[in-house]
Amino acid sequence: RSCAVKISDAASYRHRGVCIEGSCSFSHVSDMIEWLPKVGMNAYFNQFSTPYCFFDYWYKKNQPATFEEVTAMVSVLTEQIKKRGLMYHATGHGWTCDPIGIKGNGWAVEEFTLTDEQRSLLAQVNGKREVFGGIALNTNLCYSNPAVREKIVNAITSYCREHCEVDYLHFWLADVDNNHCECENCKDTLPSDFYVQMLNETDECLGNIPTKIVFLVYFDLLWEPAHARLKNTDRFTLMFAPITRTYTKAFCEGDVEIPTELAPYKRNKLEMPKTVGENIARLKRWQEQFRGDSFDFDYHLIWDHYHDPGEYESARILFEDMKNLDRLNLNGMVSCQVQRAFFPTGFAMNAMAAALWNKNLTFESFAKTFFTDLFGKHANEMQHYFKKLSTLFQPAYLRGELPHVSKESAKLFAKIPSVINKMLPKLISRREDILIIHAQLCLQSAETLRLKAEGKQSEAEDRWSQTKDYVNQMEPVIHNALDIKYFTDVIGRSIRGERMFG
């Protein structure tokens, strides 16, 4: 007997994408591209003209890949992106170095031999024109110099002419704060004014080329322009990138305070906003000037999710952020993240996709459906288990937002083994291999954190070294779900008491 079914549904937001980051192989990225449309996502973003460094992080451990080999991989992956009808975003990094003949393929410190012409185009900081900190991507240029702007604009225009497959071309400045040019011609003009000037010049040169240009509200560019305004709104998409924010609070938590008074721009002496409220206030200043297309570019799943071994609270924050993007007048999100963010369950990844598709969902209803689909009759028990782990691990502690030495934190960490040891026999009986590895990793991490919170820093670091050894041994089993390089880098910082952004 046949049955007619009619379903009418549409996504809540235009932009629902993932950006390449982390340590990844060809198959890791290919798997992500294949997964995205299955959960209602519609975009993929390859940073750089060729995102060599992310592949190099993976392949150099065994059989290093050449730049040419990675370029060939990206060509095939681009075909997969277009085959699935995903919107294709490209580049971003590199426009402040590649156009003047300095290669910027990653964040490694290098020594550069500069010509006199190249040096004259670099930003003057503390009286010197040089590659900032030895990292080309982190280096700004002398944007008052017409030759600088012409080289950048011509490079972007040529790229768009040669790459008609790109739907959204990202034009970003340097990837670090407080290093803008202090020369006489630059020092009295805001970086965002120079930036908008270059964006307008790019639009004029592109003419009828349909590529959208994504501009970045990030680091020094969080301070909106004083004078310049974008002329052709339809050409541009605003990308809000609050990289220094905390993820302890969601954008629209009830107690988030949005300040009305903001610090003025002070060249190369800025303190980047850490609170959610101040970041939102900065966005609103830009939105008073630009009312075109926009999206969030956020970092929940590049570093911060490692601060929540239970995955539950970080997934809730991510879900609520996506659900409420329209309240910030943002039309979606492109997630800057590791490609392997599915450990132990993929809860956060699915939470992001679900809320971007349907902002009217509640987190509770989504969570119930997710755990039921994944664990069947064990759903309630498993949901409670992960939620309890999130509470006991205190993500804010791992973020460095709580005292390093704390009796209260130590007591919570000491409770984790009993929770895990109660669950572990059940996981073993059900042969839940990934969850067994996750449980063992949590046991070792809890012991490390307990020692740290008790003030036994040296012992904590020794214990963390053992934990690293364990997770590296497990890589053949869990490499598709967990980016071990990024995990160990981030948690290592937490154990040493280092914050990602000061």
N, C-alpha and C positions, 0 to 999 in steps of 0.2 A: 504494500500500500504506500503510495507516494505522499509526500507532505511538502507543501510550499512554505518556504521561510523567507522573510524579508528582513534584512538587518540594515539599519542606517546609522552610521557612526562616523565621527570625525575627530581628529586630534584637537586638543585644547590649545596647542602651541605650534607655531610654524617650524621652529628650530629644535630638532631632537637628535643630537649627534654626539659622536665620540671623537676625540683628538688623540693621535698617536703620542704616547709617552712610555717611559719605562724601558725595560730590557726585553726585546722580543725577536722572535724568529719569523720567517715568512708565514709559517703555518699558524702562529699565534695571531697575527694580524688578519690572515685570511679567515680564520675561525670567527674573529670579531665581526668582520664585514658580513659574513654569512648570517651571524646571529642577529644583527641589528634590525633588519626589516621584520624578523619573526616576532619581535616584541614591540613593533610600531615605531621604531627609530628610523630616521630618514636622512642622516648625513654622516659623512666621515671626513676627517681633516688630517692631511699629511703636512706636518710642519717642515720648514726648510724647502728649498728647491728639490733636495733629496734628503730624506730623514736618516742619514747614514748612521749617526751616533747611536740611535736606539737599537738598530740591528747589530751594530758593532759590539755593544754591551753584551749581547747574547753570543754571537758567533766567535768572538775572540777567545772565549774560554776553551774552545775545542779546535775549530777550523776557521780562522779569520776569513771574513768576506771582504772582497775589494769594493771600492767605491762603485766601480762599474757593475759588479754583481748586484749590489744593493739597488742601483739605478734600474737594472733589469727586473728585479723583484717588484719594485714600486710600479713599474710599467704594467706588469701583470695584475697587481693589486688594484691599480686604477681602472683597468678593464672590468674587474670584478665589481668595483664600486658603481661604475656606470651601468653595467649589466643589470644591477638590482634597482636601478632608478634612484639611487641615493644622491643627494646633493653633495658635490665635491668641493671641499675647502682646501686651499693650498697655501704654502709658504709661511708668511708671518715673520719668522726670524731671518736675518741675513741682509735686509735692505740697507742697513747702515754700514755694511762692510763689503759685500760682494760687488756693488756698483763701482767701488773705487779700487777694485783689484785685490782685496784682502779676503781670503776665504774664511767663512765662519760656519763650520760644520758641527760644532758642539761646544761644550763648556770647558774643555781641557785648556790649561794654561800653556801658551806657546811663546816662543821668541820670534819676533817679526823683524825683518829687514825692510824698512820703509824708504820709498823714494821721497825726495823733497816735496813733490806734488802731493803724494798721499798724506804726508805728515801735515801739510798745510790745510788739509780738508778735515782733519780730526778736531774734536772738541778740545779747547784749551781749558784744562783743569789744573788748578794750583800752579799756573804759569807754564805748564807743559802740554804739548800736543803729542799724545802717545796712545797706544792701544791700552785701554783701561784694564789694569790688573792682568794683562797678558791674554785677555779673552776678547776676541773680535766681536762676538755677539753682544757683549756688554758695553760696547764702545759707541758713544754718540758722536755726531759730526758737528761741524760748525754751520748750523742751519741758516745763519744770516748770509752765508756765501752763496751767491746765485749758481756757481759751478757745482756745489754740493747738491742743491735742490734739482738742478738739471740732470745730473747723473742718476739720482734716485728715480726721478719721474720717467726718464727715458728707459731705465732698466725695467721698471714696472710695466710700462707700455709695451715694450718688446716682449716681455714674458706673456702678457695677456694675448698678444697677437699670435704667439707661437703655441699657446696652450688653451685652445678653445674649449677643451674638456673641463676647465676650471669654472665652476659656478660662482664661487666666492674667493677672491684673492685677498689675503690678509697683508696689510701694510703696517708693520710695527716698528717702533724705535728700539733703543737698546734695552737689553733684558736685565737691567739693574737700575737702582735709583741713585740720585744725587751725584751725577757725573755729566751735567750739561755744561755747554761751553760758557766760559766766563770772559770771553774777549769783549772789547768795547762795543762791537756791533751786535753781540748776542745778549749781553748781561742784563739789559733792561726789558727784554721781551720774553714772555712766558714760553716754555717749550710747546705748550698746546697751541699757541698762536702760530708758531712756525709750522707745527704739524698740520693745522687746518689749511694754512697757505699751500703746503705741498699736496695735500689732498685735493684742493681745488685745481691746482696745476695739473695733477694727474687726471682728473676728470676731463679737463679741456683736451689733453692729449689723447685720451681714449676715444673721444668722439662717439661713433656709433657702435663701438665694441660693447657688447651687453654685459660683460663681467661686472659683478658687484664688488665693491671695495669695502672690506671690513676694517674699521679703525678702532683703536684700542684705548680704553680708559683704564690706566694701569700705572702703578708707581707714580712718577712725577706728573704723568698725564691725567691723574685723578683731579688735578687742579685745572678747572675749565679755562678756556681762552678768555682773555680780557677784551679783545677787539675782533679777531677774525671769526667769520661764520661760514659754514658750509653752504655753497650756493645751490647745488643740485642734490636735493635730499634723496631723490630716487636712486642715485648712484650708490649711496653709502648705507652701511649697516653698523650701528654702534655695538661694540663688544665690551661689556663691563667685566673686568677681571680683578676681583678683590683678593689678590693672592695673600695678603697679610692678615686677613680676617681670622677670627676664631670660628671653629665649628662646634663649640660647646653650645651655641645658640643658633637657632634657625633665623632666617631673615625676618619673619613676621611673628616671632614669639611675643606673647602679650606684654612682657616687661622690657622689650627692646626700646631704648630711648634714642630718638633721632635728634641730634643736636641742631640748633638753629645757628649757633655761632661756630665758625670753622677757622682754623689757623690759616693765616695768609701764606702765600707762596714765598719761600725763602730759598733762593737758588743754592742747591747742593747742601742744604742744612735742614732738609725735611724729615719729619718723623711720620712714617707711614701709619695709616689708621689700622688698629687691630680690632676694634669693636665692630660688630655688625652695624650698629646704628650710624657710626661715623662714615663707614663705607657707603651706606645707603644715602646719607646726606650728600656725599660727593657725587653720586650718580644723579641725584635730583638736580644738582646745579647744572650738569651737562644737559639733562633733559629739558631744562628751561630754554636751552638754545637749539637743541636738535630734537625734532619730533618724528623722525623717520623710524625705520626698522631697527630692531635691537635684540640682543640676547645676552644671557649670562654666560661667562666662560669661567667655570669654577673648578676647584681642586679637591673636592671631597675624596676622590678615589685615586689620587696620585700618591699622597703621603698620609693624609689624616686618617683614613680608614684603618691603618695599621695600629692606631692608638686605641682601637676598640676590638680586642680579640673576640668578643662575643658577637660583633657585627650588628647587633640589634639597635643600639642607640644611634650609631652613625647612619644606619639605614633610615631611621626615623627622621633625623635632621635633614638628610638628603631628600626624602620624600616630601617633607613639609616645605623645604625650599622650592622644589619644583612645583608643588601644588599652588604656591602663592606668588609665582613669578609675575602673574598679571597684576597683582597689587603693587608691584614695582614698575609697572608699565614695560616689562620685558617679555618678549615673545618667544621664550624657550631657552634652551641651554645647549651648549657644546661642552662636553665634559673633558677637561684636560686630565688624562688618567693613564695608569698602567693598563695594558691590554689584558692582563690576567688578574682580574679583580673578582674572582668567583670562589674564593676560599673563606669559609668552608662550604657555603651553600649558594652563593650568588644572590643572596637576599637584597643587598644594597643595589646591585645592578638592576635587578628586576623592579625594585622600588622606584628607582629613577625613571625607568621606562614607563611604568604604570602611571605615575603622576604626571609625566609629560603628555601622555596620551589623554588622560582623563583627570583634570584638576578637581573634579567633584568627588572623587574617591576619598574615603577616610583611610588613614594609616591602619587603623584597627581592622577594617574590612579587608584591605589588601593583605595584611599579615596573616589573617585567618585563612584566606584562600591560598596564599603561597605555601604555608606550612601544611595545609591539608593536601594540596597537590603533590608536595614533595614527600611527606611522611605518612600520609593516610591515617590509620588509626592511632599513630604515635604523634600526631600533629600537636596537640595541646601540650604534651610533655616536652617535646622538642622546642616549641616556642618559648615555654617557660624557662627551659635550660639556657638557651642563648640570651634571653632577656636578663636572667640572673647573672650570667657571666659578664655582660655589659655593665651591669650595676657594680659588681665587685671589682672589676678591673679599673674602674674610674678613668675613662678617657681623658678627662681634664688633668689628671695626674701625669699621664704619659705625654700630654701636650706641654707640660711644664707650667701649668696654670695654678698648681697647688704646691705647697712646700715639699721640697725633696725629702726631708726627714719629718715623718709624721706618724705618731702612734695610731691615729685613726685610720690612715691609709694602710699601715702595716697590718692592722686587725682585719681589714677587708680582704687584703691579698691572702692572708692566712686562712680565710674561709673557702677559698677557691678549690683546693684539693678535695675537700669533702663533697662539693657539688659534682666535680668531675668523676671522682671515684665511685660515686653512686650511679652515674650514667654509663661509665666505661664498660662494665660487663654487658649491658644491653646493646651497646654499639658493637661489641665483639661478637655477640650472639647473632646479630643481624648482618655481620660482615660489612659494616659501614667503614671501609678502609680510610677514606678521606677524613671522616669524622674522628676516627681513632687517632690518626696522625695529628689532627687539630687538637684533640684532647691532651695528647702527650706534650704538644708544643705549649699549650696553655698551662699545664702543670709546671713545666720548666720556667716559663715566663713569670708565673706567679711567685715562684721561689726567688727568682732574680729580683723582682720588684719588692718583695717583702724585705729582703736583705737591704736594698737601697733605702726603703722607707724607715728602716731601723737604724740608718746611719752607717751601715757596713758597706761602704762604697767599693772597696777593693774586692771584697767577697762577691758583691753583686756583679762586678765586671768579670770576675773569674767564672761565675755561674752563667753569665750571658755568653761567654766564649763557648761553653759546652752546648748551650742552646743553639748557637749558630752552627756548630758542628752537626747537631742532630738535624736541623732543618735542611742543611746542604746535602746530607745523606739521603734525605727524602725527596730531593728534587726530581729524580726520574719518575716518581709516582705522582707528584702534585704540580709539575711544572706548568700544566695547562691552566691551573687554577690560581697559583700564587707566584708572583714575581719576587723571587727570593733575594735578588740583588737589592731591590728597593725596600723590601721588608727589613732586611738586616741593616741597611743604611739608616732607615728611619728609627727603628727601635734602638739601634746602637746609640744614636743621638740622645734619645730619651734616657737611656741608662746612664750616659755620661753627663746628663743635665744640660744638654744643648738644645736650644729652641731653633726651629727652622728659620724664623725671621726675628731674631733678637729677643 
